[in-house]
Amino acid sequence: MNDQHLLNCEESKQGVPPRATRRSFLQSSLAGMIGFSLSENFLRQAVAANPKVAPKNCILLWMDGGPSQMETFDPKPGTQNGGPTRSIKTSIPGVEISEHLPQMAEQLRHLNLIRSMVSTEGSHQRAKYLGHTGYNPQPTIQHPSLGAIVSEELGNPDFSLPQFVSIGGPSFGPGYLGQEHAPFVVNDPRKKLENAEPPQSVDRDRFQSRLAILDRMERRFASSHSGSKVRDHHDAYRQAVRFMNAPEMATFDLEQEPSAVRSAYGDSQFGQGCLMARRLIETGVRFVEVTLRGWDTHQDNFTRTTALCEELDPAFATLVKELLERDLWDSTLVVWMGEFGRKPRIDAQDGRGHWTTGWNVVMGGGGLEEGRVIGATSSDGEEVIESRVGIPDLYHAILTGLGIDPFTEYLTPLRRPITFVNDKAQGIPELIRSA
């Protein structure tokens, strides 16, 4: 038996670390024990007997700075820590959220609310890394972000558009998965894409001639220089050319949407970003992250969160509504989160500090259960009293919901095996819909 059969490893793209799932390792080991290797025909029959669903999509709504759970999805009205925020009823019986999210209150029955998140990181950059990768920062390795994982595992390499798009600024990168899974950044969806078309002073024939010259130069350089950086550079420019010439480029043009639809999402950068996310998913992009900044409310928390909720509420609610109406809900997992929550006790200047215990995540779609509330906090919001959920558990649930094995193994640049989530992750079984 050769090494390929022994490990059943595959290298999906040149320069990407080899992958070996635990399942494939056990299959190949069993084959060795009984004296034969699995034939191609046998594998086809096994796949046919247990078909996989079509690859799913994911939209991450990232609340940069750490949103206050007390002013969003876990208000504590009438308490010393609650502040002036009142609560309103939702479409989930017995569950109330902030008065500043009336449209989300109507849509909440389609989603799941986690009120017992805990994090091991309390500084912004480290917590953002953990929230985007599922791992605490480590000096010896760069872990891939969730978007890069989805791009690698579910993306179509032949599709014209990038499989990971970040709207509202840059996101975290692909880590050991390789630059082909880095995010394509759209800074402001309300503006025309930058550098996506040839200069007006250069006609199409001249532009194609320049590309041909560049291609010859790239190939000549690559023939005498090896390494992943050379390949990455060559692949990046070829992908950019394909992108510029693709008819799917029209997906980024929000002017093609009816004005009523654009207005429903809100005129803000975040609102139009959510609309662009829906359009991209509908076109074939697998992962879109949309960022709403400004949640680091150390001062003037109540005024600032009210304004932020005015942007969040119509955008999030309309996104859910449209995904449902367009039959995209069961194939698209939507996750709302930030890097942590805010301190229940109100600080000086009406602010709330960083808080890592008992904050919120909202997620739904993708075939998950609906209308579930996971965990609870005490009446003052300072303690988790039910079902603590760590970020590795959340990542386990997200990947499972997307049909990705959370324990898929890759080899790091140091040739050490690593999984998408650590082996202590338990997931959130209550969210996984039974067959």
Contacts in CASP RR format, 6 or more apart in sequence:
PFRMAT RR
TARGET T0000
AUTHOR 0000-0000-0000
METHOD contacts of the structure
MODEL  1
MNDQHLLNCEESKQGVPPRATRRSFLQSSLAGMIGFSLSENFLRQAVAAN
PKVAPKNCILLWMDGGPSQMETFDPKPGTQNGGPTRSIKTSIPGVEISEH
LPQMAEQLRHLNLIRSMVSTEGSHQRAKYLGHTGYNPQPTIQHPSLGAIV
SEELGNPDFSLPQFVSIGGPSFGPGYLGQEHAPFVVNDPRKKLENAEPPQ
SVDRDRFQSRLAILDRMERRFASSHSGSKVRDHHDAYRQAVRFMNAPEMA
TFDLEQEPSAVRSAYGDSQFGQGCLMARRLIETGVRFVEVTLRGWDTHQD
NFTRTTALCEELDPAFATLVKELLERDLWDSTLVVWMGEFGRKPRIDAQD
GRGHWTTGWNVVMGGGGLEEGRVIGATSSDGEEVIESRVGIPDLYHAILT
GLGIDPFTEYLTPLRRPITFVNDKAQGIPELIRSA
1 31 0 8 1.000
1 32 0 8 1.000
1 37 0 8 1.000
5 28 0 8 1.000
5 31 0 8 1.000
5 37 0 8 1.000
5 38 0 8 1.000
6 28 0 8 1.000
7 20 0 8 1.000
7 24 0 8 1.000
7 25 0 8 1.000
7 28 0 8 1.000
8 20 0 8 1.000
8 24 0 8 1.000
8 25 0 8 1.000
8 27 0 8 1.000
8 28 0 8 1.000
9 18 0 8 1.000
9 19 0 8 1.000
9 20 0 8 1.000
9 24 0 8 1.000
10 18 0 8 1.000
10 19 0 8 1.000
10 20 0 8 1.000
11 17 0 8 1.000
11 18 0 8 1.000
11 19 0 8 1.000
12 19 0 8 1.000
12 152 0 8 1.000
13 157 0 8 1.000
13 178 0 8 1.000
13 180 0 8 1.000
14 231 0 8 1.000
15 178 0 8 1.000
15 228 0 8 1.000
15 231 0 8 1.000
16 152 0 8 1.000
16 177 0 8 1.000
16 178 0 8 1.000
16 180 0 8 1.000
17 176 0 8 1.000
17 177 0 8 1.000
17 410 0 8 1.000
17 411 0 8 1.000
17 412 0 8 1.000
17 413 0 8 1.000
18 410 0 8 1.000
18 411 0 8 1.000
19 408 0 8 1.000
19 409 0 8 1.000
19 410 0 8 1.000
19 411 0 8 1.000
20 409 0 8 1.000
20 417 0 8 1.000
21 405 0 8 1.000
21 407 0 8 1.000
21 408 0 8 1.000
21 409 0 8 1.000
22 405 0 8 1.000
22 407 0 8 1.000
22 409 0 8 1.000
23 405 0 8 1.000
27 38 0 8 1.000
28 37 0 8 1.000
28 38 0 8 1.000
31 37 0 8 1.000
31 38 0 8 1.000
38 46 0 8 1.000
52 403 0 8 1.000
53 403 0 8 1.000
54 331 0 8 1.000
55 154 0 8 1.000
55 155 0 8 1.000
55 286 0 8 1.000
56 154 0 8 1.000
56 331 0 8 1.000
56 332 0 8 1.000
56 333 0 8 1.000
56 366 0 8 1.000
56 401 0 8 1.000
56 402 0 8 1.000
56 403 0 8 1.000
57 154 0 8 1.000
57 281 0 8 1.000
57 284 0 8 1.000
57 285 0 8 1.000
57 286 0 8 1.000
57 287 0 8 1.000
57 288 0 8 1.000
57 328 0 8 1.000
57 331 0 8 1.000
57 332 0 8 1.000
57 333 0 8 1.000
58 146 0 8 1.000
58 147 0 8 1.000
58 150 0 8 1.000
58 286 0 8 1.000
58 287 0 8 1.000
58 288 0 8 1.000
58 332 0 8 1.000
58 333 0 8 1.000
58 334 0 8 1.000
58 335 0 8 1.000
58 398 0 8 1.000
58 402 0 8 1.000
59 274 0 8 1.000
59 277 0 8 1.000
59 278 0 8 1.000
59 281 0 8 1.000
59 287 0 8 1.000
59 288 0 8 1.000
59 289 0 8 1.000
59 290 0 8 1.000
59 319 0 8 1.000
59 332 0 8 1.000
59 333 0 8 1.000
59 334 0 8 1.000
59 335 0 8 1.000
60 146 0 8 1.000
60 147 0 8 1.000
60 287 0 8 1.000
60 288 0 8 1.000
60 289 0 8 1.000
60 290 0 8 1.000
60 335 0 8 1.000
60 337 0 8 1.000
61 274 0 8 1.000
61 289 0 8 1.000
61 290 0 8 1.000
61 292 0 8 1.000
61 316 0 8 1.000
61 334 0 8 1.000
61 335 0 8 1.000
61 336 0 8 1.000
61 337 0 8 1.000
62 171 0 8 1.000
62 289 0 8 1.000
62 290 0 8 1.000
62 291 0 8 1.000
62 292 0 8 1.000
62 337 0 8 1.000
62 338 0 8 1.000
63 292 0 8 1.000
63 295 0 8 1.000
63 312 0 8 1.000
63 336 0 8 1.000
63 337 0 8 1.000
63 338 0 8 1.000
64 128 0 8 1.000
64 291 0 8 1.000
64 292 0 8 1.000
64 293 0 8 1.000
64 294 0 8 1.000
64 295 0 8 1.000
64 296 0 8 1.000
64 338 0 8 1.000
64 339 0 8 1.000
65 124 0 8 1.000
65 293 0 8 1.000
65 294 0 8 1.000
65 295 0 8 1.000
65 296 0 8 1.000
65 338 0 8 1.000
65 339 0 8 1.000
66 295 0 8 1.000
66 296 0 8 1.000
66 338 0 8 1.000
66 339 0 8 1.000
66 340 0 8 1.000
66 341 0 8 1.000
66 342 0 8 1.000
66 354 0 8 1.000
66 359 0 8 1.000
67 295 0 8 1.000
67 305 0 8 1.000
67 308 0 8 1.000
67 338 0 8 1.000
67 341 0 8 1.000
67 342 0 8 1.000
67 359 0 8 1.000
67 360 0 8 1.000
68 295 0 8 1.000
68 297 0 8 1.000
68 301 0 8 1.000
68 305 0 8 1.000
68 341 0 8 1.000
68 342 0 8 1.000
68 352 0 8 1.000
69 115 0 8 1.000
69 341 0 8 1.000
69 342 0 8 1.000
69 355 0 8 1.000
69 358 0 8 1.000
69 359 0 8 1.000
69 360 0 8 1.000
69 377 0 8 1.000
70 76 0 8 1.000
70 81 0 8 1.000
70 82 0 8 1.000
70 83 0 8 1.000
70 85 0 8 1.000
70 342 0 8 1.000
70 344 0 8 1.000
70 352 0 8 1.000
70 381 0 8 1.000
71 85 0 8 1.000
71 98 0 8 1.000
71 100 0 8 1.000
71 301 0 8 1.000
71 302 0 8 1.000
71 305 0 8 1.000
71 306 0 8 1.000
71 309 0 8 1.000
71 342 0 8 1.000
72 97 0 8 1.000
72 98 0 8 1.000
72 100 0 8 1.000
72 101 0 8 1.000
72 305 0 8 1.000
72 309 0 8 1.000
72 312 0 8 1.000
72 360 0 8 1.000
73 97 0 8 1.000
73 98 0 8 1.000
73 101 0 8 1.000
73 113 0 8 1.000
73 115 0 8 1.000
73 360 0 8 1.000
73 362 0 8 1.000
74 97 0 8 1.000
74 115 0 8 1.000
74 358 0 8 1.000
74 360 0 8 1.000
74 377 0 8 1.000
74 381 0 8 1.000
75 82 0 8 1.000
75 85 0 8 1.000
75 86 0 8 1.000
75 87 0 8 1.000
75 96 0 8 1.000
75 97 0 8 1.000
75 98 0 8 1.000
75 99 0 8 1.000
76 82 0 8 1.000
76 83 0 8 1.000
76 344 0 8 1.000
76 379 0 8 1.000
76 380 0 8 1.000
76 381 0 8 1.000
77 83 0 8 1.000
77 85 0 8 1.000
77 86 0 8 1.000
77 87 0 8 1.000
79 379 0 8 1.000
79 380 0 8 1.000
80 380 0 8 1.000
81 344 0 8 1.000
81 345 0 8 1.000
81 346 0 8 1.000
81 380 0 8 1.000
81 381 0 8 1.000
81 382 0 8 1.000
82 344 0 8 1.000
82 346 0 8 1.000
83 302 0 8 1.000
83 346 0 8 1.000
84 302 0 8 1.000
85 98 0 8 1.000
85 99 0 8 1.000
85 100 0 8 1.000
85 302 0 8 1.000
85 305 0 8 1.000
86 98 0 8 1.000
86 99 0 8 1.000
87 96 0 8 1.000
87 97 0 8 1.000
87 98 0 8 1.000
87 99 0 8 1.000
88 96 0 8 1.000
88 97 0 8 1.000
88 98 0 8 1.000
88 99 0 8 1.000
88 101 0 8 1.000
88 102 0 8 1.000
88 105 0 8 1.000
89 95 0 8 1.000
89 96 0 8 1.000
89 105 0 8 1.000
90 96 0 8 1.000
90 97 0 8 1.000
90 104 0 8 1.000
90 105 0 8 1.000
90 106 0 8 1.000
90 108 0 8 1.000
90 109 0 8 1.000
91 105 0 8 1.000
91 106 0 8 1.000
91 107 0 8 1.000
91 108 0 8 1.000
91 109 0 8 1.000
92 108 0 8 1.000
92 109 0 8 1.000
92 113 0 8 1.000
92 371 0 8 1.000
92 373 0 8 1.000
95 108 0 8 1.000
95 113 0 8 1.000
95 373 0 8 1.000
97 104 0 8 1.000
97 105 0 8 1.000
97 108 0 8 1.000
98 309 0 8 1.000
100 305 0 8 1.000
100 306 0 8 1.000
100 309 0 8 1.000
100 310 0 8 1.000
100 313 0 8 1.000
101 309 0 8 1.000
101 312 0 8 1.000
101 313 0 8 1.000
102 313 0 8 1.000
103 313 0 8 1.000
103 314 0 8 1.000
103 316 0 8 1.000
103 317 0 8 1.000
103 318 0 8 1.000
104 312 0 8 1.000
104 313 0 8 1.000
104 316 0 8 1.000
104 317 0 8 1.000
106 317 0 8 1.000
107 316 0 8 1.000
107 317 0 8 1.000
107 320 0 8 1.000
107 321 0 8 1.000
108 371 0 8 1.000
109 370 0 8 1.000
109 371 0 8 1.000
110 320 0 8 1.000
110 324 0 8 1.000
110 329 0 8 1.000
110 364 0 8 1.000
110 365 0 8 1.000
110 370 0 8 1.000
110 371 0 8 1.000
111 320 0 8 1.000
111 334 0 8 1.000
111 362 0 8 1.000
111 363 0 8 1.000
111 364 0 8 1.000
111 365 0 8 1.000
111 370 0 8 1.000
111 371 0 8 1.000
112 362 0 8 1.000
112 363 0 8 1.000
112 364 0 8 1.000
112 368 0 8 1.000
112 369 0 8 1.000
112 370 0 8 1.000
112 371 0 8 1.000
112 372 0 8 1.000
112 373 0 8 1.000
112 374 0 8 1.000
112 431 0 8 1.000
113 360 0 8 1.000
113 361 0 8 1.000
113 362 0 8 1.000
113 371 0 8 1.000
113 372 0 8 1.000
113 373 0 8 1.000
113 374 0 8 1.000
114 360 0 8 1.000
114 361 0 8 1.000
114 362 0 8 1.000
114 363 0 8 1.000
114 374 0 8 1.000
114 375 0 8 1.000
114 389 0 8 1.000
114 394 0 8 1.000
114 428 0 8 1.000
115 358 0 8 1.000
115 360 0 8 1.000
115 373 0 8 1.000
115 374 0 8 1.000
115 375 0 8 1.000
115 376 0 8 1.000
115 377 0 8 1.000
116 358 0 8 1.000
116 374 0 8 1.000
116 375 0 8 1.000
116 376 0 8 1.000
116 377 0 8 1.000
116 384 0 8 1.000
116 386 0 8 1.000
116 387 0 8 1.000
116 388 0 8 1.000
116 389 0 8 1.000
117 337 0 8 1.000
117 358 0 8 1.000
117 359 0 8 1.000
117 360 0 8 1.000
117 361 0 8 1.000
117 389 0 8 1.000
117 390 0 8 1.000
117 391 0 8 1.000
117 394 0 8 1.000
118 356 0 8 1.000
118 357 0 8 1.000
118 358 0 8 1.000
118 359 0 8 1.000
118 384 0 8 1.000
118 388 0 8 1.000
118 389 0 8 1.000
118 390 0 8 1.000
119 127 0 8 1.000
119 130 0 8 1.000
119 131 0 8 1.000
119 339 0 8 1.000
119 340 0 8 1.000
119 356 0 8 1.000
119 357 0 8 1.000
119 359 0 8 1.000
119 390 0 8 1.000
119 391 0 8 1.000
120 130 0 8 1.000
120 136 0 8 1.000
120 356 0 8 1.000
120 391 0 8 1.000
121 127 0 8 1.000
121 129 0 8 1.000
121 130 0 8 1.000
121 136 0 8 1.000
121 339 0 8 1.000
121 340 0 8 1.000
121 356 0 8 1.000
122 339 0 8 1.000
122 340 0 8 1.000
122 354 0 8 1.000
122 356 0 8 1.000
123 354 0 8 1.000
124 296 0 8 1.000
124 339 0 8 1.000
124 354 0 8 1.000
126 136 0 8 1.000
126 137 0 8 1.000
127 339 0 8 1.000
127 340 0 8 1.000
127 354 0 8 1.000
127 356 0 8 1.000
128 172 0 8 1.000
128 339 0 8 1.000
129 135 0 8 1.000
129 136 0 8 1.000
129 137 0 8 1.000
129 143 0 8 1.000
129 172 0 8 1.000
130 136 0 8 1.000
130 137 0 8 1.000
130 339 0 8 1.000
130 391 0 8 1.000
131 337 0 8 1.000
131 338 0 8 1.000
131 339 0 8 1.000
131 391 0 8 1.000
132 145 0 8 1.000
132 146 0 8 1.000
132 171 0 8 1.000
132 172 0 8 1.000
133 143 0 8 1.000
133 144 0 8 1.000
133 145 0 8 1.000
133 146 0 8 1.000
133 172 0 8 1.000
134 143 0 8 1.000
134 146 0 8 1.000
134 391 0 8 1.000
134 392 0 8 1.000
134 394 0 8 1.000
134 395 0 8 1.000
134 421 0 8 1.000
135 143 0 8 1.000
135 422 0 8 1.000
140 414 0 8 1.000
141 176 0 8 1.000
141 412 0 8 1.000
141 413 0 8 1.000
141 414 0 8 1.000
141 418 0 8 1.000
142 173 0 8 1.000
142 175 0 8 1.000
142 176 0 8 1.000
143 175 0 8 1.000
143 176 0 8 1.000
143 418 0 8 1.000
144 152 0 8 1.000
144 173 0 8 1.000
144 174 0 8 1.000
144 175 0 8 1.000
144 176 0 8 1.000
144 177 0 8 1.000
144 181 0 8 1.000
144 420 0 8 1.000
145 171 0 8 1.000
145 172 0 8 1.000
145 173 0 8 1.000
145 174 0 8 1.000
145 175 0 8 1.000
145 183 0 8 1.000
146 287 0 8 1.000
146 395 0 8 1.000
146 398 0 8 1.000
147 164 0 8 1.000
147 171 0 8 1.000
147 181 0 8 1.000
147 183 0 8 1.000
147 287 0 8 1.000
147 289 0 8 1.000
148 164 0 8 1.000
148 173 0 8 1.000
148 174 0 8 1.000
148 175 0 8 1.000
148 177 0 8 1.000
148 178 0 8 1.000
148 181 0 8 1.000
148 182 0 8 1.000
148 183 0 8 1.000
149 177 0 8 1.000
149 399 0 8 1.000
149 404 0 8 1.000
149 420 0 8 1.000
150 163 0 8 1.000
150 164 0 8 1.000
150 286 0 8 1.000
150 287 0 8 1.000
150 402 0 8 1.000
150 404 0 8 1.000
151 162 0 8 1.000
151 163 0 8 1.000
151 164 0 8 1.000
151 174 0 8 1.000
151 177 0 8 1.000
151 180 0 8 1.000
151 181 0 8 1.000
151 286 0 8 1.000
151 287 0 8 1.000
152 174 0 8 1.000
152 177 0 8 1.000
152 181 0 8 1.000
153 402 0 8 1.000
153 404 0 8 1.000
153 408 0 8 1.000
154 163 0 8 1.000
154 286 0 8 1.000
154 402 0 8 1.000
154 404 0 8 1.000
155 163 0 8 1.000
155 286 0 8 1.000
156 163 0 8 1.000
156 284 0 8 1.000
156 286 0 8 1.000
157 180 0 8 1.000
159 248 0 8 1.000
159 284 0 8 1.000
159 285 0 8 1.000
160 242 0 8 1.000
160 243 0 8 1.000
160 245 0 8 1.000
160 246 0 8 1.000
160 247 0 8 1.000
160 248 0 8 1.000
160 249 0 8 1.000
161 184 0 8 1.000
161 243 0 8 1.000
161 246 0 8 1.000
161 248 0 8 1.000
161 249 0 8 1.000
161 251 0 8 1.000
161 280 0 8 1.000
161 283 0 8 1.000
161 284 0 8 1.000
161 285 0 8 1.000
162 183 0 8 1.000
162 184 0 8 1.000
162 239 0 8 1.000
162 243 0 8 1.000
162 285 0 8 1.000
163 181 0 8 1.000
163 285 0 8 1.000
163 286 0 8 1.000
163 287 0 8 1.000
164 171 0 8 1.000
164 181 0 8 1.000
164 182 0 8 1.000
164 183 0 8 1.000
164 184 0 8 1.000
164 285 0 8 1.000
164 286 0 8 1.000
164 287 0 8 1.000
164 288 0 8 1.000
164 289 0 8 1.000
165 183 0 8 1.000
165 184 0 8 1.000
165 185 0 8 1.000
165 186 0 8 1.000
165 277 0 8 1.000
165 280 0 8 1.000
165 285 0 8 1.000
165 287 0 8 1.000
165 288 0 8 1.000
165 289 0 8 1.000
166 183 0 8 1.000
166 184 0 8 1.000
166 185 0 8 1.000
166 186 0 8 1.000
166 288 0 8 1.000
166 289 0 8 1.000
166 291 0 8 1.000
167 186 0 8 1.000
167 189 0 8 1.000
167 273 0 8 1.000
167 276 0 8 1.000
167 277 0 8 1.000
167 288 0 8 1.000
167 289 0 8 1.000
167 290 0 8 1.000
167 291 0 8 1.000
168 185 0 8 1.000
168 186 0 8 1.000
168 187 0 8 1.000
168 188 0 8 1.000
168 189 0 8 1.000
168 269 0 8 1.000
168 270 0 8 1.000
168 273 0 8 1.000
168 290 0 8 1.000
168 291 0 8 1.000
168 293 0 8 1.000
169 185 0 8 1.000
169 186 0 8 1.000
169 187 0 8 1.000
169 291 0 8 1.000
170 183 0 8 1.000
170 185 0 8 1.000
171 183 0 8 1.000
171 185 0 8 1.000
171 289 0 8 1.000
171 291 0 8 1.000
173 181 0 8 1.000
173 182 0 8 1.000
173 183 0 8 1.000
174 180 0 8 1.000
174 181 0 8 1.000
174 182 0 8 1.000
176 410 0 8 1.000
176 412 0 8 1.000
176 413 0 8 1.000
176 418 0 8 1.000
177 410 0 8 1.000
178 228 0 8 1.000
178 232 0 8 1.000
179 232 0 8 1.000
179 235 0 8 1.000
179 236 0 8 1.000
180 232 0 8 1.000
180 235 0 8 1.000
180 239 0 8 1.000
183 289 0 8 1.000
186 193 0 8 1.000
186 252 0 8 1.000
186 273 0 8 1.000
186 276 0 8 1.000
187 194 0 8 1.000
188 269 0 8 1.000
189 252 0 8 1.000
189 254 0 8 1.000
189 269 0 8 1.000
189 272 0 8 1.000
189 273 0 8 1.000
189 275 0 8 1.000
189 276 0 8 1.000
190 254 0 8 1.000
190 267 0 8 1.000
190 269 0 8 1.000
190 272 0 8 1.000
193 249 0 8 1.000
193 252 0 8 1.000
196 243 0 8 1.000
196 244 0 8 1.000
196 249 0 8 1.000
196 252 0 8 1.000
197 244 0 8 1.000
198 204 0 8 1.000
198 207 0 8 1.000
198 244 0 8 1.000
202 210 0 8 1.000
211 241 0 8 1.000
214 237 0 8 1.000
218 233 0 8 1.000
218 234 0 8 1.000
218 237 0 8 1.000
219 234 0 8 1.000
221 230 0 8 1.000
222 230 0 8 1.000
222 231 0 8 1.000
222 234 0 8 1.000
243 249 0 8 1.000
248 283 0 8 1.000
248 284 0 8 1.000
250 256 0 8 1.000
251 276 0 8 1.000
251 279 0 8 1.000
251 280 0 8 1.000
251 282 0 8 1.000
251 283 0 8 1.000
251 285 0 8 1.000
252 276 0 8 1.000
252 279 0 8 1.000
254 262 0 8 1.000
254 272 0 8 1.000
254 275 0 8 1.000
254 276 0 8 1.000
254 279 0 8 1.000
257 275 0 8 1.000
257 279 0 8 1.000
261 275 0 8 1.000
261 322 0 8 1.000
262 272 0 8 1.000
262 275 0 8 1.000
264 314 0 8 1.000
264 318 0 8 1.000
265 271 0 8 1.000
265 272 0 8 1.000
265 273 0 8 1.000
265 274 0 8 1.000
265 275 0 8 1.000
265 314 0 8 1.000
265 315 0 8 1.000
265 318 0 8 1.000
265 319 0 8 1.000
266 272 0 8 1.000
266 311 0 8 1.000
266 314 0 8 1.000
266 315 0 8 1.000
266 318 0 8 1.000
268 311 0 8 1.000
268 315 0 8 1.000
270 290 0 8 1.000
270 291 0 8 1.000
270 292 0 8 1.000
270 311 0 8 1.000
270 312 0 8 1.000
270 315 0 8 1.000
271 290 0 8 1.000
271 311 0 8 1.000
271 314 0 8 1.000
271 315 0 8 1.000
273 290 0 8 1.000
273 315 0 8 1.000
274 290 0 8 1.000
274 315 0 8 1.000
274 316 0 8 1.000
274 318 0 8 1.000
274 319 0 8 1.000
275 315 0 8 1.000
275 318 0 8 1.000
275 319 0 8 1.000
276 288 0 8 1.000
276 290 0 8 1.000
277 288 0 8 1.000
277 290 0 8 1.000
277 319 0 8 1.000
278 319 0 8 1.000
278 322 0 8 1.000
278 323 0 8 1.000
278 326 0 8 1.000
278 328 0 8 1.000
280 288 0 8 1.000
281 288 0 8 1.000
281 323 0 8 1.000
281 328 0 8 1.000
281 332 0 8 1.000
282 326 0 8 1.000
282 328 0 8 1.000
292 308 0 8 1.000
292 311 0 8 1.000
292 312 0 8 1.000
294 304 0 8 1.000
294 308 0 8 1.000
295 305 0 8 1.000
295 308 0 8 1.000
295 338 0 8 1.000
297 304 0 8 1.000
297 305 0 8 1.000
297 342 0 8 1.000
297 351 0 8 1.000
297 352 0 8 1.000
297 353 0 8 1.000
298 347 0 8 1.000
298 349 0 8 1.000
298 351 0 8 1.000
298 352 0 8 1.000
298 353 0 8 1.000
299 349 0 8 1.000
299 350 0 8 1.000
299 351 0 8 1.000
300 349 0 8 1.000
300 350 0 8 1.000
300 351 0 8 1.000
301 342 0 8 1.000
301 346 0 8 1.000
301 350 0 8 1.000
301 351 0 8 1.000
301 352 0 8 1.000
302 350 0 8 1.000
303 350 0 8 1.000
316 336 0 8 1.000
319 334 0 8 1.000
320 329 0 8 1.000
320 334 0 8 1.000
322 328 0 8 1.000
323 329 0 8 1.000
323 332 0 8 1.000
323 334 0 8 1.000
323 365 0 8 1.000
329 365 0 8 1.000
329 366 0 8 1.000
329 367 0 8 1.000
330 365 0 8 1.000
330 366 0 8 1.000
330 367 0 8 1.000
331 366 0 8 1.000
332 365 0 8 1.000
332 366 0 8 1.000
333 363 0 8 1.000
333 364 0 8 1.000
333 365 0 8 1.000
333 366 0 8 1.000
333 367 0 8 1.000
333 368 0 8 1.000
333 398 0 8 1.000
333 401 0 8 1.000
333 402 0 8 1.000
334 363 0 8 1.000
334 364 0 8 1.000
334 365 0 8 1.000
335 361 0 8 1.000
335 362 0 8 1.000
335 363 0 8 1.000
335 364 0 8 1.000
335 398 0 8 1.000
336 361 0 8 1.000
336 362 0 8 1.000
336 363 0 8 1.000
337 360 0 8 1.000
337 361 0 8 1.000
337 362 0 8 1.000
337 394 0 8 1.000
340 354 0 8 1.000
340 355 0 8 1.000
340 356 0 8 1.000
340 359 0 8 1.000
341 354 0 8 1.000
341 355 0 8 1.000
341 356 0 8 1.000
341 358 0 8 1.000
341 359 0 8 1.000
341 360 0 8 1.000
342 352 0 8 1.000
342 353 0 8 1.000
342 354 0 8 1.000
342 355 0 8 1.000
342 359 0 8 1.000
343 352 0 8 1.000
343 353 0 8 1.000
343 354 0 8 1.000
343 355 0 8 1.000
344 352 0 8 1.000
344 355 0 8 1.000
344 380 0 8 1.000
344 381 0 8 1.000
344 382 0 8 1.000
345 352 0 8 1.000
345 382 0 8 1.000
346 352 0 8 1.000
347 353 0 8 1.000
357 382 0 8 1.000
357 383 0 8 1.000
357 384 0 8 1.000
358 377 0 8 1.000
358 381 0 8 1.000
358 383 0 8 1.000
358 384 0 8 1.000
361 389 0 8 1.000
361 394 0 8 1.000
363 397 0 8 1.000
363 398 0 8 1.000
363 431 0 8 1.000
364 370 0 8 1.000
366 401 0 8 1.000
366 402 0 8 1.000
367 401 0 8 1.000
367 433 0 8 1.000
368 401 0 8 1.000
368 431 0 8 1.000
368 432 0 8 1.000
368 433 0 8 1.000
369 430 0 8 1.000
369 431 0 8 1.000
369 432 0 8 1.000
369 433 0 8 1.000
372 430 0 8 1.000
372 431 0 8 1.000
374 387 0 8 1.000
374 389 0 8 1.000
374 428 0 8 1.000
374 430 0 8 1.000
374 431 0 8 1.000
375 384 0 8 1.000
375 386 0 8 1.000
375 387 0 8 1.000
375 388 0 8 1.000
375 389 0 8 1.000
376 384 0 8 1.000
376 385 0 8 1.000
376 386 0 8 1.000
376 387 0 8 1.000
377 383 0 8 1.000
377 384 0 8 1.000
377 385 0 8 1.000
378 384 0 8 1.000
378 385 0 8 1.000
389 428 0 8 1.000
392 421 0 8 1.000
392 422 0 8 1.000
392 424 0 8 1.000
392 425 0 8 1.000
392 427 0 8 1.000
393 425 0 8 1.000
393 426 0 8 1.000
393 427 0 8 1.000
393 428 0 8 1.000
394 427 0 8 1.000
394 428 0 8 1.000
395 406 0 8 1.000
395 420 0 8 1.000
395 421 0 8 1.000
395 425 0 8 1.000
396 406 0 8 1.000
396 421 0 8 1.000
396 425 0 8 1.000
396 426 0 8 1.000
396 427 0 8 1.000
396 428 0 8 1.000
397 427 0 8 1.000
397 428 0 8 1.000
397 431 0 8 1.000
397 432 0 8 1.000
399 405 0 8 1.000
399 406 0 8 1.000
399 420 0 8 1.000
399 421 0 8 1.000
400 406 0 8 1.000
400 427 0 8 1.000
400 432 0 8 1.000
401 431 0 8 1.000
401 432 0 8 1.000
404 420 0 8 1.000
405 420 0 8 1.000
406 419 0 8 1.000
406 420 0 8 1.000
406 421 0 8 1.000
406 425 0 8 1.000
406 427 0 8 1.000
407 419 0 8 1.000
407 420 0 8 1.000
407 421 0 8 1.000
407 423 0 8 1.000
408 419 0 8 1.000
408 420 0 8 1.000
409 417 0 8 1.000
409 418 0 8 1.000
409 419 0 8 1.000
410 417 0 8 1.000
410 418 0 8 1.000
410 419 0 8 1.000
411 417 0 8 1.000
411 418 0 8 1.000
412 418 0 8 1.000
END
